[in-house]
Amino acid sequence: MTTYDADGITMQKVREHVWEIPQEGEMGAPARVLASEALLEEIADDRTLQQLTNATQLPGVQKQALCMPDGHQGYGFPVGGVAGIDAESGCISPGAVGFDINCGVRMVRTNLTYGDVEGKERELVEELFEAIPLGLGGGGVLETDVGTVEAVLERGVDWAREAGYATAEDLAHCEDEGRREEADADAVSGNAKDRGKDQLGSLGSGNHFLEVQRVTDVFRAEVADAYGLSEEDIVVLIHCGSRGLGHQVCTDYVRRIEETHPDLLDELPDKDLAAAPAGSDLAEEYYRAMGAAINFAWVNRQLITHRTRQAFEEVFDTDWGDLGMELLYDVAHNIAKKETHDIDGEDRELYVHRKGATRAFPAGRPEVPDAYREVGQPVIIPGSMGAGSYVLRGGEDSLEQTFGSTAHGAGRTMSRTQAKQDFWGEDVQDDLEGQQVYVKAQSGATIAEEAPDVYKDVDEVVRVSEALGIGDPVARTFPVCNIKG
């Protein structure tokens, strides 16, 4: 197959797993989908291709707009979308970042093995469920005041370290060491701060989760050793974002863009792509506010890590330090960052928008933490509760092909509404328990929404990433127990 038609759009096969929508009409660049034919069928089943085509009309898009192998329809900009936009003549788009700013994932390793956990799964899932605030609305590890929220917005995980919730190693193993320097609490509205002050250290709901996993396979022993991973190790995966604060930041700036830059908005094919011109006061202010929300999300995951360590101490009657509960890595999924990339042989500063996509820098890139710089940045790709997850490293070809990016998960194939119609939460829970996966959530509906069959094949997503050289598999994990909001 050399062409693919869907939704009135024709794609041409550039090479294996690379499909291009040629530049035409109002498009400022081509668009590319990175997928096998099997994944392409699922990606083309909603409005992803149209949204990707629309994204090429954002001013200043360089090379091509991209959809990762786990892509699916989002709001305006597809989930799994990546766009590098000129930071001087282009724009920055809150719509292309998303409402859950710095929704991301972190992995905490331990020195426990699966044998240490067998027989304690129920106790562990109950302890974690009690320890970790989750669900819609307020309630967090900290229910504090606006002043504390402002300190978190400005300082990120450095605030958590000083407050006793993080270690120096936690900072060193977090993207950007857990702090965006340009973050400005004054750029975040009072409404957003009020929403955040009772949610610090909470999972939220939807696809956010905390999962205890075991390492089932190691594919690259030298890299796995650098990451501190061995077969049968127990690790913890934490997936959540900036909660109501990040949502409010996005809402606030989309509204202000509508008021301040209506001409640019009118030129875009979808108002959900709302963008501010690069260099404008509003673009700079949003970038500072986004940085603050990014910091909030990192602290949010750090506080959950703190509670997770305490829960493990209770179950195993051992200090968390003696359990080896160190942060492997924390990486953002919804973000726009100024990065320098090669464009036609010239280094240029871009706003790299990743919405439901993961930074995947190869070995040697200075942004990669010292501990991993020789082997490449850890990339964590969660799968479904029934399929397991992967740890990758940034691939050698990621910078050239994807602005240093790859997939962020398995990617949905079914809406939450449809999932609740097709699945019954208790049945899903029973099926998973038959696989020795113990799940606890606030409602059966949440489990139904996250049933394994609503996600793409994570093995295929990772296979495509490896084949393209944008992410190399290091290890695979499988769930032991999982909690959801």
N, C-alpha and C positions, 0 to 999 in steps of 0.2 A: 504494500500500500504506500503510495507516494503523496497522496492528498487525502484530506479528511474534511468532510462537510458536516457542519452542525450549526443550528440556530442562524442560518443564513450566512455563515462565515466559512470560508475555505482556508484551510491551513495546508502548507506545503511541508513535506518532510525534508529537513535540512540534512540530517543524518540520524542514526539510531537514537531514539528517545528525544529528539529535538524537532519540534513542529513550529513553523513560523506563520504568523498572520502578516502578510506583506503590508508595508506602509502605503496607504492610499488615502485620498480625501483629506480630512482634517487631522489624521494621525501625524504626530510629530516624530514617530519612530516606528519600526516594526514591533511586533509582540511575539514572544516565544513561550511555548508550553513545553516543559520538560517532563516527559511521561512515556511510559510504555503504551502500547495500543490498548491493553486492558485498563490501565488507569485513565487513558484518554477518554474512553467510553464513559467513565464515571464523571470525569471533570466536565465533559460536554453535556452532561445531563441537566444542568441548571444554567444560570446566567453568567457563569464564570468567564466564558470566552468574550461575551459582550462587555463585561466589566473590565477585562484586561485590555480590550481594544480601546475602551473609553479612557483608560489610564494613560494611554500614549498621548492623549491630548493635553495632559498637564504640561504647562510651559517648562521647557528646559530638560525634558527627558533625554537621557543619553543612551546611546547604543540600542537598547530595546527594553521594553517592559517585560517582566518575566512572571511566569506562574510555576511554582515548584510542584513536585510530583504529588503532593497531598492537597492540591488546590481545590477550593470549592467557593461557592457564591458567598459574598459578604455584603456589607453596606457600602455601596459605591465602588470600593476597591476590593478585589477578591482576596479571600483568606488564602495564604500561600503566595501572595503577590510581593514582588520586589521591584523597586524603581530607583535608579540613581539619577537625581535631578540636580542640575547645575546650581551651586550655592550662591552664585553671583547674579546670574541672569534668569534663573528659573523660579521655583516657588517651594514652599513647604506646605504639606497638606495634612491637617488633622484627620481628614477623612481617610487618608492613605496610611495612617498610623492606627486608627481605631479608637474605640471608646475605652477599652481596658488597657490603658497605657502601661507598658512593661508587664503585661501578662507574660509570664516566663516560667522557667522550670529550673530547679536545682536538685542535685543529687548529693546525698550525704552517705559516705561509706562507713562501714563498721568493721570490727575484727571478728564479728559473729559469723558463724556458718549456718547453713540451712538446718543442720542437725541440732544446733543450739536452740532454734526457734520451733522446731517440730514439737507438737503437743502444747505449745503456748500461744498458738495463733489466735484463739478466741480471747484469751486474756489480753493479748497485745492489742487487738482491734478494739476491744472495749475500753482499754486504758487510753488509747489514742483518741477515740471518739469523745471521751470525757475531757481530755486535756486540750483539744484543739477547737476553738470556736469556729462554727461553720454555719452556712445557710444565709438567706437573705437578711438585710437589715443590719442593725448594730450588733455590738458584742465582739470584743477582741481580747487578746492577751492583755492589752492596755486600753482602758477607757479613760482618756486623759483630757487635757485642755488644749486650746488652740496654740498656746505658746510652745508646748511640746511638739505639736504637729509641725509648727514652723521650723523648729530645730531639726526635725526629721527631714523635712523638705529640703533644707539647706545642706545638711551634712550626710544624709544617707546612713550607710552601715557604720560609718565612723561614730555617729551618735550612739548606735546600738552597742558598739564596743565600749565606749566610755560609760554607758549605763549598765554594763555588766551582762549584756545579752549576746555578745559576740566576742570572738578572739581575733588577734592579728592575722591568724591563718584564714579565718573566714573572709576577711577583707581581701587578702592576697589571692583567693581562689574565686572571687566574684568578678564578673565582667566590669571593667572600669574601676575595680577595687570597691565596688558598691557605692560610688559617688560620682554624680555628674557635676563638674566644677561650675558650669554655667547656671546651675539651678538657682531659682530666685523665688522665695516664698511670697514676695510681694506681687508676683505675677499670677498667683493663684487666688481665686476669689474666696471671700469669707464663707460663701455657701459651700464651696468645695472643702474647705478646712473643717467646717462643721460636720460634713458628712464623714470626713476621715477620722475625727478625733475619737470615735467610739468603735472603729473598725481595725485598729492597728493590731495585727496578728490574728487574722481570720481568713479562712479559705474562701468564703463566699459559696456560690452554688454553681449550677450548670456543669460544665466539664472540668471544673477545678477539683482537685483531689490530693490526698496524701496516700502514698502506696508503699508498703514494705515489699521489697522484691529480693529474689535470689539471682545471682549471676549463673546462668545455665551454660553459656558458651563464651569462650575467648577466641577471637580471630587473629589478633595481632598482639602476640605475647609481649613484645618489647614496649609497645604503647600502653597496653593494659597495665604493665608493671609500673610505668611512669604515672599512670592514673591511680595506682593502688588497688587494682581489681584482679581477683582470681576467681576461678570457678567455685561455685557453692557459697561465695561471700553473700552476706546480707547487706543490702543498700536501701536507702529511703529516697523516694522521689516526691517532691513537693511542687505542685503546679497551681499557681494563682497569680493575681495581679494587684492593681492599685485600688481595687474596690470602688466604692462610690466616689471617692475623691478623683480618681482618674477619669471616671465617666463624666463627672461635672466639669473637669478641665476641658475635655473635648467638647462638650455641649456649649460651654461658655464661648470658646474660641470659634466654633462653627457659626454661632449667632453673630459674633462680632465681625467675622469675615463677611457674612451676608450683608451687614450694615455698612462696612467700610470699603469693601472691594466688590460691589455688585457687578461691575463691568467684567471682571475676570470670571466671576461665578456664571454670568450669562454666557460666556464663551465655552464653558465646560458642558459636556453632554449629560452629566449627572450631578445634581447639586450636592449629593453625598460625597463628592470629591472635593468639597470646599477647600480652597487653598489661598494662602497669602503670598504676594510677590516677594521673592528673595530681596533682602535689603530693606524692606518696609519695616516700620515700627512694629506692626502687628506680627510679622514673621519672627522678628527677634524676640518679641515678648512671648509668643507661643513657644518658641524654642526653650526659653528659660522656664516657662511653666511646665512644659513637657519634662524637662530635666528634673524638676522638683517632684513631679508625679512618678518618674522613674525611681528616684531615691526612695519615695514612700513605698513603692512596691518591693524594692529590695529589702527595706526594713521589715515590711510585712512578712516576707518569706523568712527573714532572719528570726523574727519573734516566734514564728511557727516552728522553726528549727530548734529554738530554745526549749519550747514546750515538748517537742518530740524527744529531745535528749532527756528531759525529766521523766517522760513516760517510759522510756527504755530503762532508766535507772530504777523505776518502781518495779517493772516486770522482771528484770534480771538481777535486781539487788546489787548493782554495781555502778560506780561512778561513770558518767558518760565518757569521760576522758579515758578511763580504763577500757571502755568498750570501743575505743578508736573511732568515735563518731565525729569525723572531720568532713568538712565540706569539700567535695570533689570539684564542683563548679556550679555556677549560677549564670544562666544566659537569658537575655530578653528575647521575646517574640514580637511584640508590637512596639515599634520604635522608629524614629528617624534621627540619624546621627550624621554629623559632618565627618566625612572620611575622605582621604585622598586616594584616588584610583587613576589608573592609566587609561586615558581616552585618546585614541589615535596617536599613541606615542608621547603624550604629554600628561604630566601629573596635574589633575584638577580636583578641586574640592567640591564634593557633592553632598547633598542631603540624601543619604541612602535610606529609603523607606522600606522597612520590612514589616509586613502585616501578616502575622501567622507564618513567619519565616525566621530561621535561625542564622545568626552570624556563624560562619564556618571558615575562619582564617587558617591558612596552612602554617607549617613550621616556619619560624623566622620572622613572622610579622610582629612588630614591636608591641602591639596591643595584647598579644597572647601572654598570660602570666609567665613569670620566669620559670616556674616549675614545669611548664608544658611547652616552652618555646621551641625546644629542640624536636618535639614530636608532633606539635600542632594542637590547636585549640580543641578541648572537649566539646562535642555536640551531643545533646541529649534529645532523643526522639521518642516520646511516649507513644505506645500503641494502645489498644483496647485492653479491658480487664481480662479478656480471654486469650490475648495473643502475645502479650509481653511488649517490651520496649528495647531500645538500642542505645548504646553509647558509640558515637562515631568520633572521628577527628576531622578537622578541616582538611579538605582535599587540595591537592596541588593545583588543580585547574579551576578552583572556585573563584579566585580573583578575576581571572580572564573571562569566565563564563557568566558569573552570577553576582558580581560585586562582593564576592566572599560570602555566599549564602547557600543554604540548603533548606530542606523541609523542616517543619517544626513538630510533626506528629504524623498520625495515620490519615487524618482528614475525614470529615463526615461525608457520608453518602445519603443520609436521611435526616430530615428535619426533626426537631424535638417533638413537635406535635404529632408527626407521623409515627415516631418511635413509641410514643405513649399509646397510640392506637394499635400498634402491631405487637407490643411486648407487655407482659405483666411483670412488674418489678420482683415479686416473690418468686416467680418461675425463673427469672434470670439469676436471682440470688441463689436458688437451689442448684441450678445448673453449674454455676461457678463453684459452689461448695463441693460439687462432685469432682471438680478438678483441683480441689484443695486450695481454693481461693476464697477467702473469707471477706465479705463486703458488708459494711454497715453504713446506712445513710439516714437522713432525717425522714425520708419518705420513699415508698416504693416507686413513685413516679420518677424520682431522680435516678434510680437504678435503671428503670425502663428507658429513660432518655439516653443513658450511657451504655446500653446493651452492646456487646461486642459486634453484633451484626450491623450496627449503624455506622461503622467505620470502614475505611478502605483497608486493604491488605498492607500492613506495615512492612512485611517482608519485601513486598514489591516496591514500595516507596524507597526503602533502603537499597534494594538492588539497583534501582535506577540511579540513585545518588552515587553509588560506587562506580557504576558503569560510566558515568559522566565525569568522574574524578572530582566531584565537589564535596564528597563526604565518604570517608573510609570506615567501614564497620570495625569496631574494636572489641565490643562485647555485647552479648544479648542478655536480657533479664526476663524473669517471669514473675507475675504477682504472687505474693503470699497472703497479704491482706490489704484492704483498701477502705478508706473512709471518704464520704462525699457529703456536701451540704444538701 
